[in-house]
Amino acid sequence: MNITFTDKAIAKVQEKYGKDSSLYLKLKYDTDGCGCVVSGVTTLWIVDEKESDDVIIETNFVPVLVEKTKQVFLDDNMTIDYNESAYAFMLKCPSQILNPRMSFIDKTKEAL
């Protein structure tokens, strides 16, 4: 799996994520409230610990955590961009836009 961040996405993540190297960026395939496992939406999370099912994907920016069991729902080559007019992140691949308004959620213990 290959994930590339655009310059706009890197700037926005740095604005929200800060310089704290103890935190992780996670691409979450979230199925809560979607009805079933195959109906999910991708979101970006900031987390403070890696879970047992997470794998680390190296990117052109920072490593990103992805749940191993949810990789089947993601494409091999994806780009994370930031749409300034929508104030939202966008996840896309060469053939389609996977999520045009991807949420960015702080899931650290401090935020909860």
Phi and psi restraints in degrees (range 20) as a CNS / XPLOR table:
assign (resid 1 and name C) (resid 2 and name N)
       (resid 2 and name CA) (resid 2 and name C) 1.0 -123.3 20.0 2
assign (resid 2 and name N) (resid 2 and name CA)
       (resid 2 and name C) (resid 3 and name N) 1.0 125.4 20.0 2
assign (resid 2 and name C) (resid 3 and name N)
       (resid 3 and name CA) (resid 3 and name C) 1.0 -121.5 20.0 2
assign (resid 3 and name N) (resid 3 and name CA)
       (resid 3 and name C) (resid 4 and name N) 1.0 127.6 20.0 2
assign (resid 3 and name C) (resid 4 and name N)
       (resid 4 and name CA) (resid 4 and name C) 1.0 -119.4 20.0 2
assign (resid 4 and name N) (resid 4 and name CA)
       (resid 4 and name C) (resid 5 and name N) 1.0 135.6 20.0 2
assign (resid 4 and name C) (resid 5 and name N)
       (resid 5 and name CA) (resid 5 and name C) 1.0 -100.3 20.0 2
assign (resid 5 and name N) (resid 5 and name CA)
       (resid 5 and name C) (resid 6 and name N) 1.0 137.8 20.0 2
assign (resid 5 and name C) (resid 6 and name N)
       (resid 6 and name CA) (resid 6 and name C) 1.0 -78.3 20.0 2
assign (resid 6 and name N) (resid 6 and name CA)
       (resid 6 and name C) (resid 7 and name N) 1.0 165.2 20.0 2
assign (resid 6 and name C) (resid 7 and name N)
       (resid 7 and name CA) (resid 7 and name C) 1.0 -59.6 20.0 2
assign (resid 7 and name N) (resid 7 and name CA)
       (resid 7 and name C) (resid 8 and name N) 1.0 -39.5 20.0 2
assign (resid 7 and name C) (resid 8 and name N)
       (resid 8 and name CA) (resid 8 and name C) 1.0 -63.9 20.0 2
assign (resid 8 and name N) (resid 8 and name CA)
       (resid 8 and name C) (resid 9 and name N) 1.0 -40.2 20.0 2
assign (resid 8 and name C) (resid 9 and name N)
       (resid 9 and name CA) (resid 9 and name C) 1.0 -67.9 20.0 2
assign (resid 9 and name N) (resid 9 and name CA)
       (resid 9 and name C) (resid 10 and name N) 1.0 -40.9 20.0 2
assign (resid 9 and name C) (resid 10 and name N)
       (resid 10 and name CA) (resid 10 and name C) 1.0 -60.5 20.0 2
assign (resid 10 and name N) (resid 10 and name CA)
       (resid 10 and name C) (resid 11 and name N) 1.0 -46.1 20.0 2
assign (resid 10 and name C) (resid 11 and name N)
       (resid 11 and name CA) (resid 11 and name C) 1.0 -61.1 20.0 2
assign (resid 11 and name N) (resid 11 and name CA)
       (resid 11 and name C) (resid 12 and name N) 1.0 -42.0 20.0 2
assign (resid 11 and name C) (resid 12 and name N)
       (resid 12 and name CA) (resid 12 and name C) 1.0 -71.8 20.0 2
assign (resid 12 and name N) (resid 12 and name CA)
       (resid 12 and name C) (resid 13 and name N) 1.0 -39.1 20.0 2
assign (resid 12 and name C) (resid 13 and name N)
       (resid 13 and name CA) (resid 13 and name C) 1.0 -64.1 20.0 2
assign (resid 13 and name N) (resid 13 and name CA)
       (resid 13 and name C) (resid 14 and name N) 1.0 -44.1 20.0 2
assign (resid 13 and name C) (resid 14 and name N)
       (resid 14 and name CA) (resid 14 and name C) 1.0 -61.5 20.0 2
assign (resid 14 and name N) (resid 14 and name CA)
       (resid 14 and name C) (resid 15 and name N) 1.0 -37.2 20.0 2
assign (resid 14 and name C) (resid 15 and name N)
       (resid 15 and name CA) (resid 15 and name C) 1.0 -61.9 20.0 2
assign (resid 15 and name N) (resid 15 and name CA)
       (resid 15 and name C) (resid 16 and name N) 1.0 -41.2 20.0 2
assign (resid 15 and name C) (resid 16 and name N)
       (resid 16 and name CA) (resid 16 and name C) 1.0 -89.7 20.0 2
assign (resid 16 and name N) (resid 16 and name CA)
       (resid 16 and name C) (resid 17 and name N) 1.0 -36.2 20.0 2
assign (resid 16 and name C) (resid 17 and name N)
       (resid 17 and name CA) (resid 17 and name C) 1.0 -83.4 20.0 2
assign (resid 17 and name N) (resid 17 and name CA)
       (resid 17 and name C) (resid 18 and name N) 1.0 -31.0 20.0 2
assign (resid 17 and name C) (resid 18 and name N)
       (resid 18 and name CA) (resid 18 and name C) 1.0 74.6 20.0 2
assign (resid 18 and name N) (resid 18 and name CA)
       (resid 18 and name C) (resid 19 and name N) 1.0 -158.8 20.0 2
assign (resid 18 and name C) (resid 19 and name N)
       (resid 19 and name CA) (resid 19 and name C) 1.0 -109.5 20.0 2
assign (resid 19 and name N) (resid 19 and name CA)
       (resid 19 and name C) (resid 20 and name N) 1.0 13.3 20.0 2
assign (resid 19 and name C) (resid 20 and name N)
       (resid 20 and name CA) (resid 20 and name C) 1.0 -74.3 20.0 2
assign (resid 20 and name N) (resid 20 and name CA)
       (resid 20 and name C) (resid 21 and name N) 1.0 105.5 20.0 2
assign (resid 20 and name C) (resid 21 and name N)
       (resid 21 and name CA) (resid 21 and name C) 1.0 -78.0 20.0 2
assign (resid 21 and name N) (resid 21 and name CA)
       (resid 21 and name C) (resid 22 and name N) 1.0 -2.8 20.0 2
assign (resid 21 and name C) (resid 22 and name N)
       (resid 22 and name CA) (resid 22 and name C) 1.0 -85.8 20.0 2
assign (resid 22 and name N) (resid 22 and name CA)
       (resid 22 and name C) (resid 23 and name N) 1.0 -6.5 20.0 2
assign (resid 22 and name C) (resid 23 and name N)
       (resid 23 and name CA) (resid 23 and name C) 1.0 -99.6 20.0 2
assign (resid 23 and name N) (resid 23 and name CA)
       (resid 23 and name C) (resid 24 and name N) 1.0 156.7 20.0 2
assign (resid 23 and name C) (resid 24 and name N)
       (resid 24 and name CA) (resid 24 and name C) 1.0 -117.6 20.0 2
assign (resid 24 and name N) (resid 24 and name CA)
       (resid 24 and name C) (resid 25 and name N) 1.0 151.5 20.0 2
assign (resid 24 and name C) (resid 25 and name N)
       (resid 25 and name CA) (resid 25 and name C) 1.0 -101.9 20.0 2
assign (resid 25 and name N) (resid 25 and name CA)
       (resid 25 and name C) (resid 26 and name N) 1.0 129.3 20.0 2
assign (resid 25 and name C) (resid 26 and name N)
       (resid 26 and name CA) (resid 26 and name C) 1.0 -124.9 20.0 2
assign (resid 26 and name N) (resid 26 and name CA)
       (resid 26 and name C) (resid 27 and name N) 1.0 131.7 20.0 2
assign (resid 26 and name C) (resid 27 and name N)
       (resid 27 and name CA) (resid 27 and name C) 1.0 -93.4 20.0 2
assign (resid 27 and name N) (resid 27 and name CA)
       (resid 27 and name C) (resid 28 and name N) 1.0 104.9 20.0 2
assign (resid 27 and name C) (resid 28 and name N)
       (resid 28 and name CA) (resid 28 and name C) 1.0 -100.7 20.0 2
assign (resid 28 and name N) (resid 28 and name CA)
       (resid 28 and name C) (resid 29 and name N) 1.0 129.4 20.0 2
assign (resid 28 and name C) (resid 29 and name N)
       (resid 29 and name CA) (resid 29 and name C) 1.0 -93.7 20.0 2
assign (resid 29 and name N) (resid 29 and name CA)
       (resid 29 and name C) (resid 30 and name N) 1.0 96.8 20.0 2
assign (resid 29 and name C) (resid 30 and name N)
       (resid 30 and name CA) (resid 30 and name C) 1.0 -91.0 20.0 2
assign (resid 30 and name N) (resid 30 and name CA)
       (resid 30 and name C) (resid 31 and name N) 1.0 121.2 20.0 2
assign (resid 30 and name C) (resid 31 and name N)
       (resid 31 and name CA) (resid 31 and name C) 1.0 -108.4 20.0 2
assign (resid 31 and name N) (resid 31 and name CA)
       (resid 31 and name C) (resid 32 and name N) 1.0 -0.6 20.0 2
assign (resid 31 and name C) (resid 32 and name N)
       (resid 32 and name CA) (resid 32 and name C) 1.0 -61.0 20.0 2
assign (resid 32 and name N) (resid 32 and name CA)
       (resid 32 and name C) (resid 33 and name N) 1.0 124.7 20.0 2
assign (resid 32 and name C) (resid 33 and name N)
       (resid 33 and name CA) (resid 33 and name C) 1.0 77.4 20.0 2
assign (resid 33 and name N) (resid 33 and name CA)
       (resid 33 and name C) (resid 34 and name N) 1.0 7.5 20.0 2
assign (resid 33 and name C) (resid 34 and name N)
       (resid 34 and name CA) (resid 34 and name C) 1.0 -97.2 20.0 2
assign (resid 34 and name N) (resid 34 and name CA)
       (resid 34 and name C) (resid 35 and name N) 1.0 -6.4 20.0 2
assign (resid 34 and name C) (resid 35 and name N)
       (resid 35 and name CA) (resid 35 and name C) 1.0 103.0 20.0 2
assign (resid 35 and name N) (resid 35 and name CA)
       (resid 35 and name C) (resid 36 and name N) 1.0 -46.5 20.0 2
assign (resid 35 and name C) (resid 36 and name N)
       (resid 36 and name CA) (resid 36 and name C) 1.0 -155.2 20.0 2
assign (resid 36 and name N) (resid 36 and name CA)
       (resid 36 and name C) (resid 37 and name N) 1.0 169.9 20.0 2
assign (resid 36 and name C) (resid 37 and name N)
       (resid 37 and name CA) (resid 37 and name C) 1.0 -62.9 20.0 2
assign (resid 37 and name N) (resid 37 and name CA)
       (resid 37 and name C) (resid 38 and name N) 1.0 -33.0 20.0 2
assign (resid 37 and name C) (resid 38 and name N)
       (resid 38 and name CA) (resid 38 and name C) 1.0 -81.3 20.0 2
assign (resid 38 and name N) (resid 38 and name CA)
       (resid 38 and name C) (resid 39 and name N) 1.0 -8.1 20.0 2
assign (resid 38 and name C) (resid 39 and name N)
       (resid 39 and name CA) (resid 39 and name C) 1.0 -107.7 20.0 2
assign (resid 39 and name N) (resid 39 and name CA)
       (resid 39 and name C) (resid 40 and name N) 1.0 96.4 20.0 2
assign (resid 39 and name C) (resid 40 and name N)
       (resid 40 and name CA) (resid 40 and name C) 1.0 -139.0 20.0 2
assign (resid 40 and name N) (resid 40 and name CA)
       (resid 40 and name C) (resid 41 and name N) 1.0 171.9 20.0 2
assign (resid 40 and name C) (resid 41 and name N)
       (resid 41 and name CA) (resid 41 and name C) 1.0 -128.9 20.0 2
assign (resid 41 and name N) (resid 41 and name CA)
       (resid 41 and name C) (resid 42 and name N) 1.0 144.3 20.0 2
assign (resid 41 and name C) (resid 42 and name N)
       (resid 42 and name CA) (resid 42 and name C) 1.0 -84.0 20.0 2
assign (resid 42 and name N) (resid 42 and name CA)
       (resid 42 and name C) (resid 43 and name N) 1.0 140.5 20.0 2
assign (resid 42 and name C) (resid 43 and name N)
       (resid 43 and name CA) (resid 43 and name C) 1.0 -139.1 20.0 2
assign (resid 43 and name N) (resid 43 and name CA)
       (resid 43 and name C) (resid 44 and name N) 1.0 159.0 20.0 2
assign (resid 43 and name C) (resid 44 and name N)
       (resid 44 and name CA) (resid 44 and name C) 1.0 -100.9 20.0 2
assign (resid 44 and name N) (resid 44 and name CA)
       (resid 44 and name C) (resid 45 and name N) 1.0 130.1 20.0 2
assign (resid 44 and name C) (resid 45 and name N)
       (resid 45 and name CA) (resid 45 and name C) 1.0 -120.0 20.0 2
assign (resid 45 and name N) (resid 45 and name CA)
       (resid 45 and name C) (resid 46 and name N) 1.0 148.4 20.0 2
assign (resid 45 and name C) (resid 46 and name N)
       (resid 46 and name CA) (resid 46 and name C) 1.0 -102.8 20.0 2
assign (resid 46 and name N) (resid 46 and name CA)
       (resid 46 and name C) (resid 47 and name N) 1.0 124.5 20.0 2
assign (resid 46 and name C) (resid 47 and name N)
       (resid 47 and name CA) (resid 47 and name C) 1.0 -128.7 20.0 2
assign (resid 47 and name N) (resid 47 and name CA)
       (resid 47 and name C) (resid 48 and name N) 1.0 157.9 20.0 2
assign (resid 47 and name C) (resid 48 and name N)
       (resid 48 and name CA) (resid 48 and name C) 1.0 -103.1 20.0 2
assign (resid 48 and name N) (resid 48 and name CA)
       (resid 48 and name C) (resid 49 and name N) 1.0 -1.2 20.0 2
assign (resid 48 and name C) (resid 49 and name N)
       (resid 49 and name CA) (resid 49 and name C) 1.0 -150.5 20.0 2
assign (resid 49 and name N) (resid 49 and name CA)
       (resid 49 and name C) (resid 50 and name N) 1.0 152.2 20.0 2
assign (resid 49 and name C) (resid 50 and name N)
       (resid 50 and name CA) (resid 50 and name C) 1.0 -84.9 20.0 2
assign (resid 50 and name N) (resid 50 and name CA)
       (resid 50 and name C) (resid 51 and name N) 1.0 137.3 20.0 2
assign (resid 50 and name C) (resid 51 and name N)
       (resid 51 and name CA) (resid 51 and name C) 1.0 -92.3 20.0 2
assign (resid 51 and name N) (resid 51 and name CA)
       (resid 51 and name C) (resid 52 and name N) 1.0 164.1 20.0 2
assign (resid 51 and name C) (resid 52 and name N)
       (resid 52 and name CA) (resid 52 and name C) 1.0 -62.4 20.0 2
assign (resid 52 and name N) (resid 52 and name CA)
       (resid 52 and name C) (resid 53 and name N) 1.0 -27.9 20.0 2
assign (resid 52 and name C) (resid 53 and name N)
       (resid 53 and name CA) (resid 53 and name C) 1.0 -89.6 20.0 2
assign (resid 53 and name N) (resid 53 and name CA)
       (resid 53 and name C) (resid 54 and name N) 1.0 -4.4 20.0 2
assign (resid 53 and name C) (resid 54 and name N)
       (resid 54 and name CA) (resid 54 and name C) 1.0 -78.5 20.0 2
assign (resid 54 and name N) (resid 54 and name CA)
       (resid 54 and name C) (resid 55 and name N) 1.0 139.1 20.0 2
assign (resid 54 and name C) (resid 55 and name N)
       (resid 55 and name CA) (resid 55 and name C) 1.0 -114.8 20.0 2
assign (resid 55 and name N) (resid 55 and name CA)
       (resid 55 and name C) (resid 56 and name N) 1.0 152.9 20.0 2
assign (resid 55 and name C) (resid 56 and name N)
       (resid 56 and name CA) (resid 56 and name C) 1.0 -98.1 20.0 2
assign (resid 56 and name N) (resid 56 and name CA)
       (resid 56 and name C) (resid 57 and name N) 1.0 124.5 20.0 2
assign (resid 56 and name C) (resid 57 and name N)
       (resid 57 and name CA) (resid 57 and name C) 1.0 -107.5 20.0 2
assign (resid 57 and name N) (resid 57 and name CA)
       (resid 57 and name C) (resid 58 and name N) 1.0 120.8 20.0 2
assign (resid 57 and name C) (resid 58 and name N)
       (resid 58 and name CA) (resid 58 and name C) 1.0 -75.1 20.0 2
assign (resid 58 and name N) (resid 58 and name CA)
       (resid 58 and name C) (resid 59 and name N) 1.0 140.5 20.0 2
assign (resid 58 and name C) (resid 59 and name N)
       (resid 59 and name CA) (resid 59 and name C) 1.0 -130.6 20.0 2
assign (resid 59 and name N) (resid 59 and name CA)
       (resid 59 and name C) (resid 60 and name N) 1.0 -176.5 20.0 2
assign (resid 59 and name C) (resid 60 and name N)
       (resid 60 and name CA) (resid 60 and name C) 1.0 -80.3 20.0 2
assign (resid 60 and name N) (resid 60 and name CA)
       (resid 60 and name C) (resid 61 and name N) 1.0 2.4 20.0 2
assign (resid 60 and name C) (resid 61 and name N)
       (resid 61 and name CA) (resid 61 and name C) 1.0 -125.7 20.0 2
assign (resid 61 and name N) (resid 61 and name CA)
       (resid 61 and name C) (resid 62 and name N) 1.0 -90.5 20.0 2
assign (resid 61 and name C) (resid 62 and name N)
       (resid 62 and name CA) (resid 62 and name C) 1.0 -123.5 20.0 2
assign (resid 62 and name N) (resid 62 and name CA)
       (resid 62 and name C) (resid 63 and name N) 1.0 155.9 20.0 2
assign (resid 62 and name C) (resid 63 and name N)
       (resid 63 and name CA) (resid 63 and name C) 1.0 -61.3 20.0 2
assign (resid 63 and name N) (resid 63 and name CA)
       (resid 63 and name C) (resid 64 and name N) 1.0 144.8 20.0 2
assign (resid 63 and name C) (resid 64 and name N)
       (resid 64 and name CA) (resid 64 and name C) 1.0 -120.6 20.0 2
assign (resid 64 and name N) (resid 64 and name CA)
       (resid 64 and name C) (resid 65 and name N) 1.0 135.2 20.0 2
assign (resid 64 and name C) (resid 65 and name N)
       (resid 65 and name CA) (resid 65 and name C) 1.0 -84.9 20.0 2
assign (resid 65 and name N) (resid 65 and name CA)
       (resid 65 and name C) (resid 66 and name N) 1.0 140.3 20.0 2
assign (resid 65 and name C) (resid 66 and name N)
       (resid 66 and name CA) (resid 66 and name C) 1.0 -139.6 20.0 2
assign (resid 66 and name N) (resid 66 and name CA)
       (resid 66 and name C) (resid 67 and name N) 1.0 136.5 20.0 2
assign (resid 66 and name C) (resid 67 and name N)
       (resid 67 and name CA) (resid 67 and name C) 1.0 -68.4 20.0 2
assign (resid 67 and name N) (resid 67 and name CA)
       (resid 67 and name C) (resid 68 and name N) 1.0 127.3 20.0 2
assign (resid 67 and name C) (resid 68 and name N)
       (resid 68 and name CA) (resid 68 and name C) 1.0 -56.7 20.0 2
assign (resid 68 and name N) (resid 68 and name CA)
       (resid 68 and name C) (resid 69 and name N) 1.0 -42.2 20.0 2
assign (resid 68 and name C) (resid 69 and name N)
       (resid 69 and name CA) (resid 69 and name C) 1.0 -72.0 20.0 2
assign (resid 69 and name N) (resid 69 and name CA)
       (resid 69 and name C) (resid 70 and name N) 1.0 -15.6 20.0 2
assign (resid 69 and name C) (resid 70 and name N)
       (resid 70 and name CA) (resid 70 and name C) 1.0 -101.2 20.0 2
assign (resid 70 and name N) (resid 70 and name CA)
       (resid 70 and name C) (resid 71 and name N) 1.0 -1.4 20.0 2
assign (resid 70 and name C) (resid 71 and name N)
       (resid 71 and name CA) (resid 71 and name C) 1.0 -61.4 20.0 2
assign (resid 71 and name N) (resid 71 and name CA)
       (resid 71 and name C) (resid 72 and name N) 1.0 -27.1 20.0 2
assign (resid 71 and name C) (resid 72 and name N)
       (resid 72 and name CA) (resid 72 and name C) 1.0 -60.9 20.0 2
assign (resid 72 and name N) (resid 72 and name CA)
       (resid 72 and name C) (resid 73 and name N) 1.0 -24.7 20.0 2
assign (resid 72 and name C) (resid 73 and name N)
       (resid 73 and name CA) (resid 73 and name C) 1.0 -88.1 20.0 2
assign (resid 73 and name N) (resid 73 and name CA)
       (resid 73 and name C) (resid 74 and name N) 1.0 -4.4 20.0 2
assign (resid 73 and name C) (resid 74 and name N)
       (resid 74 and name CA) (resid 74 and name C) 1.0 -110.9 20.0 2
assign (resid 74 and name N) (resid 74 and name CA)
       (resid 74 and name C) (resid 75 and name N) 1.0 160.1 20.0 2
assign (resid 74 and name C) (resid 75 and name N)
       (resid 75 and name CA) (resid 75 and name C) 1.0 -87.4 20.0 2
assign (resid 75 and name N) (resid 75 and name CA)
       (resid 75 and name C) (resid 76 and name N) 1.0 164.1 20.0 2
assign (resid 75 and name C) (resid 76 and name N)
       (resid 76 and name CA) (resid 76 and name C) 1.0 -70.4 20.0 2
assign (resid 76 and name N) (resid 76 and name CA)
       (resid 76 and name C) (resid 77 and name N) 1.0 -34.8 20.0 2
assign (resid 76 and name C) (resid 77 and name N)
       (resid 77 and name CA) (resid 77 and name C) 1.0 -124.9 20.0 2
assign (resid 77 and name N) (resid 77 and name CA)
       (resid 77 and name C) (resid 78 and name N) 1.0 115.0 20.0 2
assign (resid 77 and name C) (resid 78 and name N)
       (resid 78 and name CA) (resid 78 and name C) 1.0 -131.1 20.0 2
assign (resid 78 and name N) (resid 78 and name CA)
       (resid 78 and name C) (resid 79 and name N) 1.0 153.2 20.0 2
assign (resid 78 and name C) (resid 79 and name N)
       (resid 79 and name CA) (resid 79 and name C) 1.0 -124.0 20.0 2
assign (resid 79 and name N) (resid 79 and name CA)
       (resid 79 and name C) (resid 80 and name N) 1.0 134.6 20.0 2
assign (resid 79 and name C) (resid 80 and name N)
       (resid 80 and name CA) (resid 80 and name C) 1.0 -104.7 20.0 2
assign (resid 80 and name N) (resid 80 and name CA)
       (resid 80 and name C) (resid 81 and name N) 1.0 120.0 20.0 2
assign (resid 80 and name C) (resid 81 and name N)
       (resid 81 and name CA) (resid 81 and name C) 1.0 -121.0 20.0 2
assign (resid 81 and name N) (resid 81 and name CA)
       (resid 81 and name C) (resid 82 and name N) 1.0 171.3 20.0 2
assign (resid 81 and name C) (resid 82 and name N)
       (resid 82 and name CA) (resid 82 and name C) 1.0 -125.6 20.0 2
assign (resid 82 and name N) (resid 82 and name CA)
       (resid 82 and name C) (resid 83 and name N) 1.0 126.0 20.0 2
assign (resid 82 and name C) (resid 83 and name N)
       (resid 83 and name CA) (resid 83 and name C) 1.0 -98.4 20.0 2
assign (resid 83 and name N) (resid 83 and name CA)
       (resid 83 and name C) (resid 84 and name N) 1.0 106.5 20.0 2
assign (resid 83 and name C) (resid 84 and name N)
       (resid 84 and name CA) (resid 84 and name C) 1.0 -65.8 20.0 2
assign (resid 84 and name N) (resid 84 and name CA)
       (resid 84 and name C) (resid 85 and name N) 1.0 -34.7 20.0 2
assign (resid 84 and name C) (resid 85 and name N)
       (resid 85 and name CA) (resid 85 and name C) 1.0 -72.3 20.0 2
assign (resid 85 and name N) (resid 85 and name CA)
       (resid 85 and name C) (resid 86 and name N) 1.0 -26.4 20.0 2
assign (resid 85 and name C) (resid 86 and name N)
       (resid 86 and name CA) (resid 86 and name C) 1.0 -97.4 20.0 2
assign (resid 86 and name N) (resid 86 and name CA)
       (resid 86 and name C) (resid 87 and name N) 1.0 -6.3 20.0 2
assign (resid 86 and name C) (resid 87 and name N)
       (resid 87 and name CA) (resid 87 and name C) 1.0 51.4 20.0 2
assign (resid 87 and name N) (resid 87 and name CA)
       (resid 87 and name C) (resid 88 and name N) 1.0 45.7 20.0 2
assign (resid 87 and name C) (resid 88 and name N)
       (resid 88 and name CA) (resid 88 and name C) 1.0 -148.8 20.0 2
assign (resid 88 and name N) (resid 88 and name CA)
       (resid 88 and name C) (resid 89 and name N) 1.0 152.2 20.0 2
assign (resid 88 and name C) (resid 89 and name N)
       (resid 89 and name CA) (resid 89 and name C) 1.0 -77.5 20.0 2
assign (resid 89 and name N) (resid 89 and name CA)
       (resid 89 and name C) (resid 90 and name N) 1.0 157.5 20.0 2
assign (resid 89 and name C) (resid 90 and name N)
       (resid 90 and name CA) (resid 90 and name C) 1.0 -133.6 20.0 2
assign (resid 90 and name N) (resid 90 and name CA)
       (resid 90 and name C) (resid 91 and name N) 1.0 134.1 20.0 2
assign (resid 90 and name C) (resid 91 and name N)
       (resid 91 and name CA) (resid 91 and name C) 1.0 -110.4 20.0 2
assign (resid 91 and name N) (resid 91 and name CA)
       (resid 91 and name C) (resid 92 and name N) 1.0 123.2 20.0 2
assign (resid 91 and name C) (resid 92 and name N)
       (resid 92 and name CA) (resid 92 and name C) 1.0 -139.0 20.0 2
assign (resid 92 and name N) (resid 92 and name CA)
       (resid 92 and name C) (resid 93 and name N) 1.0 160.9 20.0 2
assign (resid 92 and name C) (resid 93 and name N)
       (resid 93 and name CA) (resid 93 and name C) 1.0 -130.3 20.0 2
assign (resid 93 and name N) (resid 93 and name CA)
       (resid 93 and name C) (resid 94 and name N) 1.0 174.0 20.0 2
assign (resid 93 and name C) (resid 94 and name N)
       (resid 94 and name CA) (resid 94 and name C) 1.0 -57.3 20.0 2
assign (resid 94 and name N) (resid 94 and name CA)
       (resid 94 and name C) (resid 95 and name N) 1.0 -27.7 20.0 2
assign (resid 94 and name C) (resid 95 and name N)
       (resid 95 and name CA) (resid 95 and name C) 1.0 -101.2 20.0 2
assign (resid 95 and name N) (resid 95 and name CA)
       (resid 95 and name C) (resid 96 and name N) 1.0 -12.4 20.0 2
assign (resid 95 and name C) (resid 96 and name N)
       (resid 96 and name CA) (resid 96 and name C) 1.0 -167.5 20.0 2
assign (resid 96 and name N) (resid 96 and name CA)
       (resid 96 and name C) (resid 97 and name N) 1.0 168.2 20.0 2
assign (resid 96 and name C) (resid 97 and name N)
       (resid 97 and name CA) (resid 97 and name C) 1.0 -95.3 20.0 2
assign (resid 97 and name N) (resid 97 and name CA)
       (resid 97 and name C) (resid 98 and name N) 1.0 119.3 20.0 2
assign (resid 97 and name C) (resid 98 and name N)
       (resid 98 and name CA) (resid 98 and name C) 1.0 -80.6 20.0 2
assign (resid 98 and name N) (resid 98 and name CA)
       (resid 98 and name C) (resid 99 and name N) 1.0 -36.7 20.0 2
assign (resid 98 and name C) (resid 99 and name N)
       (resid 99 and name CA) (resid 99 and name C) 1.0 -153.5 20.0 2
assign (resid 99 and name N) (resid 99 and name CA)
       (resid 99 and name C) (resid 100 and name N) 1.0 108.9 20.0 2
assign (resid 99 and name C) (resid 100 and name N)
       (resid 100 and name CA) (resid 100 and name C) 1.0 -77.5 20.0 2
assign (resid 100 and name N) (resid 100 and name CA)
       (resid 100 and name C) (resid 101 and name N) 1.0 -15.8 20.0 2
assign (resid 100 and name C) (resid 101 and name N)
       (resid 101 and name CA) (resid 101 and name C) 1.0 -137.3 20.0 2
assign (resid 101 and name N) (resid 101 and name CA)
       (resid 101 and name C) (resid 102 and name N) 1.0 69.9 20.0 2
assign (resid 101 and name C) (resid 102 and name N)
       (resid 102 and name CA) (resid 102 and name C) 1.0 -79.6 20.0 2
assign (resid 102 and name N) (resid 102 and name CA)
       (resid 102 and name C) (resid 103 and name N) 1.0 126.5 20.0 2
assign (resid 102 and name C) (resid 103 and name N)
       (resid 103 and name CA) (resid 103 and name C) 1.0 -70.5 20.0 2
assign (resid 103 and name N) (resid 103 and name CA)
       (resid 103 and name C) (resid 104 and name N) 1.0 153.7 20.0 2
assign (resid 103 and name C) (resid 104 and name N)
       (resid 104 and name CA) (resid 104 and name C) 1.0 -124.2 20.0 2
assign (resid 104 and name N) (resid 104 and name CA)
       (resid 104 and name C) (resid 105 and name N) 1.0 109.9 20.0 2
assign (resid 104 and name C) (resid 105 and name N)
       (resid 105 and name CA) (resid 105 and name C) 1.0 -122.0 20.0 2
assign (resid 105 and name N) (resid 105 and name CA)
       (resid 105 and name C) (resid 106 and name N) 1.0 133.2 20.0 2
assign (resid 105 and name C) (resid 106 and name N)
       (resid 106 and name CA) (resid 106 and name C) 1.0 -85.6 20.0 2
assign (resid 106 and name N) (resid 106 and name CA)
       (resid 106 and name C) (resid 107 and name N) 1.0 109.4 20.0 2
assign (resid 106 and name C) (resid 107 and name N)
       (resid 107 and name CA) (resid 107 and name C) 1.0 -109.0 20.0 2
assign (resid 107 and name N) (resid 107 and name CA)
       (resid 107 and name C) (resid 108 and name N) 1.0 20.2 20.0 2
assign (resid 107 and name C) (resid 108 and name N)
       (resid 108 and name CA) (resid 108 and name C) 1.0 -71.9 20.0 2
assign (resid 108 and name N) (resid 108 and name CA)
       (resid 108 and name C) (resid 109 and name N) 1.0 157.7 20.0 2
assign (resid 108 and name C) (resid 109 and name N)
       (resid 109 and name CA) (resid 109 and name C) 1.0 -59.0 20.0 2
assign (resid 109 and name N) (resid 109 and name CA)
       (resid 109 and name C) (resid 110 and name N) 1.0 -34.7 20.0 2
assign (resid 109 and name C) (resid 110 and name N)
       (resid 110 and name CA) (resid 110 and name C) 1.0 -64.7 20.0 2
assign (resid 110 and name N) (resid 110 and name CA)
       (resid 110 and name C) (resid 111 and name N) 1.0 -37.0 20.0 2
assign (resid 110 and name C) (resid 111 and name N)
       (resid 111 and name CA) (resid 111 and name C) 1.0 -75.3 20.0 2
assign (resid 111 and name N) (resid 111 and name CA)
       (resid 111 and name C) (resid 112 and name N) 1.0 -28.1 20.0 2
